[in-house]
């Protein structure tokens, strides 16, 4: 999966395949936080905040939960109960892969930001993400320390 907003370098895809082959992970996610200075300040702060909240929910460190550059095993992805369809899909997908016991890996990717207008609406999208996050407390039977205590990673 590659967001069509020009923020990712397609040549990085080879690293995704190499990581999947080496680790057997069912989901590989790009990590822009290896070089966060290239991200606009507000995006960097919101990403950090959301990644912290999702890490706490899952009990697994997630350095860049909002990156739209991913490689997923199709058979695993198709069996997940994903309900989100907007910007919160990145979080929904990570939580679902981990809840299903699938291994998730992060790899550094190039970060490209152009001066074009973003489709992200900071207030509306953050509010929708927060509603999604709050719904997860009711939807997923969490152990006190998050999913990591309930589900093992394969």
Sine and cosine of phi, psi and omega as CSV:
sin_phi,cos_phi,sin_psi,cos_psi,sin_omega,cos_omega
0.00,0.00,0.68,-0.74,-0.01,-1.00
-0.60,-0.80,0.90,-0.44,0.07,-1.00
-0.81,0.58,0.60,-0.80,-0.02,-1.00
-1.00,-0.03,0.42,0.91,-0.06,-1.00
-0.99,-0.14,0.11,0.99,0.04,-1.00
0.98,0.22,0.18,0.98,-0.03,-1.00
-1.00,0.10,-0.10,0.99,-0.07,-1.00
-0.80,-0.60,0.53,-0.85,0.02,-1.00
-1.00,-0.02,0.91,-0.41,-0.04,-1.00
-0.83,0.56,-0.47,0.88,0.00,-1.00
-0.91,0.41,-0.26,0.97,0.06,-1.00
-0.95,0.33,-0.23,0.97,-0.06,-1.00
-0.85,0.52,-0.52,0.86,0.00,-1.00
-0.87,0.50,-0.57,0.82,0.03,-1.00
-0.93,0.38,-0.54,0.84,0.04,-1.00
-0.90,0.44,-0.73,0.68,0.01,-1.00
-0.90,0.43,-0.64,0.77,0.02,-1.00
-0.90,0.44,-0.67,0.74,0.01,-1.00
-0.91,0.42,-0.68,0.73,0.00,-1.00
-0.88,0.47,-0.68,0.74,-0.01,-1.00
-0.92,0.38,-0.65,0.76,-0.04,-1.00
-0.95,0.31,-0.64,0.77,-0.14,-0.99
-0.97,-0.23,-0.36,0.93,-0.07,-1.00
0.97,0.26,0.19,0.98,-0.01,-1.00
-0.89,0.45,0.60,-0.80,0.03,-1.00
-0.99,0.12,-0.34,0.94,0.03,-1.00
-0.67,-0.74,0.80,-0.59,0.09,-1.00
-0.91,-0.42,0.77,-0.64,-0.05,-1.00
-0.85,-0.53,0.68,-0.74,0.08,-1.00
-0.93,0.37,0.56,-0.83,0.01,-1.00
-0.85,-0.52,0.98,-0.19,0.03,-1.00
-0.98,0.17,-0.19,0.98,-0.07,-1.00
-0.97,0.23,-0.05,1.00,0.13,-0.99
-0.93,0.37,-0.47,0.88,0.04,-1.00
-0.67,-0.74,0.92,0.40,-0.12,-0.99
-0.94,0.33,-0.28,0.96,-0.02,-1.00
-0.88,0.48,-0.41,0.91,0.00,-1.00
-0.97,0.24,-0.24,0.97,0.00,-1.00
-1.00,0.03,0.56,-0.83,0.13,-0.99
-0.85,0.53,0.55,-0.84,-0.11,-0.99
-0.81,0.59,-0.75,0.66,-0.05,-1.00
-0.90,0.44,-0.68,0.73,0.03,-1.00
-0.88,0.48,-0.67,0.74,0.00,-1.00
-0.88,0.48,-0.71,0.70,-0.02,-1.00
-0.91,0.41,-0.71,0.71,-0.01,-1.00
-0.91,0.42,-0.68,0.73,0.02,-1.00
-0.87,0.49,-0.71,0.70,0.01,-1.00
-0.87,0.50,-0.71,0.70,-0.01,-1.00
-0.89,0.46,-0.74,0.68,0.00,-1.00
-0.91,0.42,-0.66,0.75,0.01,-1.00
-0.89,0.45,-0.63,0.78,0.06,-1.00
-0.89,0.46,-0.71,0.70,-0.02,-1.00
-0.90,0.43,-0.66,0.75,-0.01,-1.00
-0.94,0.34,-0.58,0.82,0.07,-1.00
-0.88,0.47,-0.65,0.76,0.03,-1.00
-0.91,0.41,-0.66,0.75,0.02,-1.00
-0.87,0.49,-0.73,0.69,-0.11,-0.99
-1.00,0.04,-0.34,0.94,-0.07,-1.00
0.97,0.24,0.24,0.97,-0.03,-1.00
-0.82,-0.58,0.74,-0.67,0.05,-1.00
-0.90,0.44,0.83,-0.55,-0.01,-1.00
-0.83,-0.56,0.99,-0.14,-0.13,-0.99
-0.93,0.36,-0.48,0.88,-0.04,-1.00
-0.56,-0.83,0.98,0.20,-0.09,-1.00
-0.94,0.33,-0.26,0.96,-0.11,-0.99
-0.97,-0.24,0.08,1.00,-0.02,-1.00
-0.93,0.36,0.75,-0.67,-0.01,-1.00
-1.00,-0.09,0.25,0.97,0.04,-1.00
-0.96,-0.29,0.95,-0.32,-0.14,-0.99
-0.58,-0.82,0.37,-0.93,0.16,-0.99
-0.77,-0.64,0.83,-0.56,-0.03,-1.00
-0.80,-0.60,0.60,-0.80,0.14,-0.99
-0.94,0.34,0.84,-0.55,-0.10,-0.99
-0.86,0.51,-0.69,0.73,-0.04,-1.00
-0.90,0.44,-0.55,0.84,0.05,-1.00
-0.96,0.28,-0.71,0.71,-0.02,-1.00
-0.87,0.49,-0.68,0.73,-0.04,-1.00
-0.93,0.37,-0.30,0.95,0.00,-1.00
-0.99,-0.13,0.13,0.99,-0.01,-1.00
-1.00,-0.06,0.58,-0.82,0.01,-1.00
-1.00,0.08,0.91,0.41,-0.02,-1.00
-0.98,0.18,0.71,-0.71,-0.01,-1.00
-0.86,-0.51,-0.39,0.92,-0.05,-1.00
-0.96,0.27,0.46,-0.89,0.03,-1.00
-0.63,-0.78,0.21,0.98,0.02,-1.00
-0.82,-0.57,-0.55,-0.83,-0.10,-1.00
-0.91,0.40,-0.31,0.95,0.02,-1.00
-0.98,0.18,-0.06,1.00,0.00,-1.00
-0.87,0.50,-0.57,0.82,0.01,-1.00
-0.86,0.51,-0.69,0.72,0.01,-1.00
-0.94,0.34,-0.68,0.73,0.01,-1.00
-0.85,0.52,-0.69,0.73,-0.01,-1.00
-0.90,0.43,-0.72,0.70,0.02,-1.00
-0.87,0.49,-0.74,0.67,-0.01,-1.00
-0.88,0.48,-0.65,0.76,-0.02,-1.00
-0.93,0.37,-0.68,0.73,0.05,-1.00
-0.87,0.49,-0.71,0.70,-0.02,-1.00
-0.93,0.38,-0.65,0.76,0.01,-1.00
-0.89,0.46,-0.52,0.85,0.03,-1.00
-0.98,0.18,-0.03,1.00,0.02,-1.00
0.99,0.11,0.24,0.97,-0.01,-1.00
-0.99,0.11,0.58,-0.82,0.05,-1.00
-0.97,0.25,0.71,-0.71,0.02,-1.00
-0.84,-0.55,0.71,-0.70,0.04,-1.00
-0.82,-0.57,0.45,-0.89,0.09,-1.00
-0.88,-0.47,0.64,-0.77,0.07,-1.00
-0.76,-0.65,0.55,-0.83,0.04,-1.00
-0.90,0.43,0.66,-0.75,0.08,-1.00
-0.74,-0.67,0.37,-0.93,0.07,-1.00
-0.92,0.39,0.53,-0.85,0.02,-1.00
-0.91,-0.42,0.86,-0.51,-0.06,-1.00
-0.83,-0.56,0.86,-0.51,0.10,-1.00
-0.80,-0.60,0.83,-0.56,0.06,-1.00
-0.98,-0.19,0.11,-0.99,-0.04,-1.00
-0.99,0.12,0.18,0.98,0.01,-1.00
-0.94,0.35,0.34,-0.94,0.01,-1.00
-0.94,0.33,0.68,-0.73,0.02,-1.00
-0.99,0.10,0.51,-0.86,0.09,-1.00
-1.00,0.06,-0.12,0.99,0.02,-1.00
-0.96,0.27,0.74,-0.68,0.11,-0.99
-0.95,-0.30,0.99,-0.17,-0.18,-0.98
-0.75,0.66,-0.74,0.67,-0.06,-1.00
-0.95,0.31,-0.78,0.62,-0.04,-1.00
-0.90,0.43,-0.69,0.72,-0.04,-1.00
-0.95,0.32,-0.59,0.81,0.06,-1.00
-0.92,0.40,-0.65,0.76,0.04,-1.00
-0.89,0.45,-0.68,0.73,0.02,-1.00
-0.90,0.44,-0.64,0.76,0.02,-1.00
-0.90,0.43,-0.68,0.74,0.00,-1.00
-0.89,0.45,-0.65,0.76,0.07,-1.00
-0.89,0.46,-0.67,0.74,0.06,-1.00
-0.87,0.50,-0.73,0.69,-0.03,-1.00
-0.88,0.48,-0.70,0.72,0.01,-1.00
-0.91,0.43,-0.59,0.81,0.02,-1.00
-0.91,0.41,-0.44,0.90,-0.02,-1.00
-0.91,0.40,-0.48,0.88,0.02,-1.00
-0.90,0.44,-0.53,0.85,0.00,-1.00
-1.00,0.04,-0.51,0.86,-0.13,-0.99
-0.99,0.16,-0.65,0.76,-0.10,-0.99
-0.96,-0.28,0.81,-0.59,0.04,-1.00
-0.96,0.28,0.99,-0.10,-0.08,-1.00
-1.00,0.03,0.58,-0.81,0.22,-0.98
-0.98,0.20,0.24,-0.97,-0.03,-1.00
-0.81,0.58,-0.54,0.84,-0.04,-1.00
-0.98,-0.19,0.31,0.95,0.06,-1.00
0.99,-0.12,-0.15,-0.99,-0.07,-1.00
-0.89,0.46,-0.51,0.86,-0.08,-1.00
-0.85,0.52,-0.47,0.88,0.00,-1.00
-0.99,0.11,-0.38,0.92,-0.04,-1.00
-1.00,-0.03,-0.62,0.79,-0.08,-1.00
-0.84,-0.55,0.69,-0.72,0.06,-1.00
-1.00,0.04,0.50,-0.86,0.07,-1.00
-1.00,0.02,0.71,-0.71,0.00,-1.00
-1.00,0.02,0.00,0.00,0.00,0.00
